[in-house]
Amino acid sequence: GKAMIAKEETTHDDETRTLHHRIFEGDLTKDYKKFESIIEVNPKPNGHGSIVSWSIVYERMKEDSPAPFAYLAFFHQNLVDVSSQLSVSE
């Protein structure tokens, strides 16, 4: 895909194992007033592995702005990276 530029703010909460990314400048702001992603990592009840939830919160700039499906490959690669990091730390 095409390279894109974005400025983001990332916060984390170790207690809830949550990462919050907020895009506030760049290419995505042409289509979205608001674009955030939230990653939550919860250990499985049996203690082996974790369950990762990734939510996307967005508000379109205009009604005809596209749904953010084009970013799924990027998000998938990030999940693969997080998964490999969690596997190393277990």
C-alpha positions in Angstrom: 0.0 0.0 0.0 0.8 3.7 -0.1 3.0 5.1 2.7 1.1 7.5 5.0 2.1 10.0 7.5 0.5 10.3 10.9 1.2 11.9 14.2 -0.1 9.9 17.1 -0.3 10.0 20.8 0.1 6.7 22.6 -0.8 6.0 26.2 -0.8 2.8 28.1 -2.1 1.4 31.4 -0.1 -1.5 32.8 -2.8 -2.4 35.3 -5.5 -2.9 32.6 -2.9 -4.0 29.9 -4.3 -1.4 27.5 -2.7 0.6 24.7 -4.5 3.6 23.3 -3.4 5.2 20.1 -4.9 8.5 18.9 -4.1 10.0 15.5 -4.2 13.8 15.7 -2.4 14.9 12.5 -1.5 13.6 9.1 -3.1 11.7 6.2 -5.8 10.0 8.2 -7.2 13.4 9.4 -8.3 14.1 5.8 -11.0 11.4 6.1 -11.6 11.2 9.8 -12.3 13.7 12.5 -11.4 11.1 15.1 -9.3 8.0 14.6 -8.3 5.9 17.7 -7.3 2.4 18.3 -7.4 0.6 21.6 -5.6 -2.7 22.3 -6.4 -4.7 25.3 -4.5 -7.8 26.4 -6.1 -10.2 28.9 -4.5 -13.4 30.2 -6.5 -16.5 29.4 -8.1 -18.0 32.5 -6.0 -21.2 32.3 -2.8 -19.0 32.5 -1.5 -20.1 29.1 -1.5 -17.2 26.6 -3.6 -14.1 26.3 -6.6 -12.8 24.4 -6.0 -9.6 22.5 -8.9 -7.3 21.6 -8.4 -4.4 19.2 -11.0 -1.7 18.8 -11.1 1.1 16.3 -13.0 4.2 17.1 -13.5 6.7 14.3 -15.6 9.5 13.1 -15.8 10.3 9.4 -14.9 13.8 8.2 -17.7 13.5 5.6 -20.5 11.0 5.0 -18.7 9.6 1.9 -15.4 9.2 3.8 -14.4 5.5 3.5 -14.8 3.0 6.4 -11.3 2.2 7.6 -11.1 -1.3 6.1 -7.9 -0.4 4.2 -6.0 -0.3 7.5 -6.9 -3.9 8.5 -3.6 -5.3 7.1 -1.6 -2.8 9.1 -3.6 -3.7 12.2 -3.2 -7.4 11.5 0.6 -7.1 11.3 0.6 -5.2 14.6 -1.3 -8.0 16.2 1.2 -10.5 14.9 4.0 -8.4 16.4 2.2 -8.1 19.8 1.6 -11.8 19.8 5.2 -12.6 19.2 6.3 -10.3 22.0 3.8 -11.9 24.4 5.1 -15.3 23.4 8.7 -14.3 24.2 7.7 -12.9 27.6 5.8 -16.0 28.7 
